[in-house]
């Protein structure tokens, strides 16, 4: 018989505060980008689609495009990759590899389910959870490779 240990939520003393702060900043930046999509239908890439091409509407669109568009998504994607490594390394210290794989893929399957619901039931075409779940399933296999590889 094998003894299975469960993983518990990360204690406050074990959290990496700087990662939490960067994650919060990137989520707020992504929210700023999505507000344009919420308020002006199909104006995410072209503000002239919904009448947002004058005054402050255009100014805010330019600010979002220049300062938030790639930066916030890039930061959030790097944190997602770092989260894969942190989750699997902390879990490996506490239990065997099969439990880690099981828990990690359960987590990704929940993310996939929420992504599908978000995209097809709530009809948000800017859905990213589905993509992160699929990428996470592939990235899990490469977590032990050296950075140069």
ABEGO torsion letter per residue (X at the ends): XBBBBBBBBBBAAABBAAAAAAAAAAAAAAAAAAAAAAABBGAAABAAAAGAABEAAAAAAAAAAAAAAAAAAAAAAAAAAAAAAAAAAAAAAABBAAAAAAAAAAAAAAAAAAAAAAAAAAGBAABAAAAAAAAAAAAAAAAABBAAX
